[in-house]
Amino acid sequence: MVPGRPSLATVTAGELAGSPDIRDVLRWFTREKQWVNDIHLRLCRVPAPTFLERERAEWFAAQLRSIGWHAWIDDAGNVLSTLDPDFHPYDIHGLPGPSVVALTAHLDTVLAPRTKDDVYIDRDGDMQGPGVSDNGAGLAALLAIAKAIKTVSNPATCTDLWSRLLLIANVGEEGEGNLSGMRHVCAQPELIERIRAFLVLDGAAVDHVTVQALGSRRFEVSFAGSGGHSWSDFGTANAIHALNRAMAIFIDENPVDPRSSPRVSVNVGLIEGGTGINAIPAAARAKIDIRSESNGKMDELVNALKSAVARGEEIENTRAIGPKVTAKVREIGSRPAAGLAADSPLIAMIRSVDSHLGIRSRLDCASTDANIPLSLGIPAVSIGAGGKGGGAHTVSEWYRSNGRDLGLKRVLLVAGMLLRESGIA
């Protein structure tokens, strides 16, 4: 817990859900299913591959403004939105203020539609196309919640309860985006002191609650030399030989048991190099992914990787009678491991809401935007936004909206409970 940050207290969901104004908002999700489905389809047709999210960010901010929320796009490309016209998230000027609850979903996708027709509704009523579940479902939920609150809530409730709900559609969650959007938000010192908790919406399924941040360290290993002809220049150090030897040393001398605790995984996911069968390669590179629930275990494997690369370079150069190779290890991604305590009040709140709505869920470990706030001691969870999805990160990704309203009700109630407990209302 961050020093000075108020502790979360558990409350039950029934009283909040039964209040007339909240009840009307919850009913909106069921009544306006078609509006949510339509906006979901529209947003997924706006391409947003990692590092190229600007078009979708501008579209998203425009939608929020049309609903009646105030929206900004920050220097990182994140969209931030509140109902309070006097509250700019990055322009607080050190003034004291009430706590904020951040409701977030990432803008970027691993794959992007080439044309609008790549995202469509099939004959069974399912949405098909890249990013429709991860994270079209989360982004559609942000817009649905913004629309429901503004449409149904009376002005007093908007002021008293929802004015300190901060909506964030952030960039850089996937792959080598390295959680850049969430890092930027959490690097704003005055804002982060006021964020009571993060609710991260990622994907569709409501059967799991990510409370443990899976850490990862990602590296690009490269070898470079002079190259040459496979016969006349034989004896020149070979970049591919050196790289393959280094990867073999790393994997063979650091066996990882999939059943270990804490869990660890190692993956050499890409190897490139060379120009032809009769040419000594002048360059070769590999990308390596190391994951664990333990930052210490990752550190151990990082040191082992660097040692293996140095040995691969040394062995190849010792055997060479001509020009040598040089090695470089470059870190291209780092996500910290962290987690909520088992007795966290935030978990108790979600359990209370799930019990009220009849949702069965389990606690799990994954790599999401929640990694960053959790590593800073800020309560955070990642949950699905409702419905069902599959085929993430492929061209065959799909989303089924059945049950979406249940997920939206869950998100709204957890956010409302956090806001009530923070003394806003």
Order of alpha helices (4+ residues) and beta strands (2+ residues): alpha-alpha-alpha-alpha-beta-beta-beta-beta-beta-alpha-beta-alpha-alpha-beta-beta-beta-beta-alpha-beta-beta-beta-alpha-beta-beta-alpha-beta-alpha-beta-beta-beta-alpha
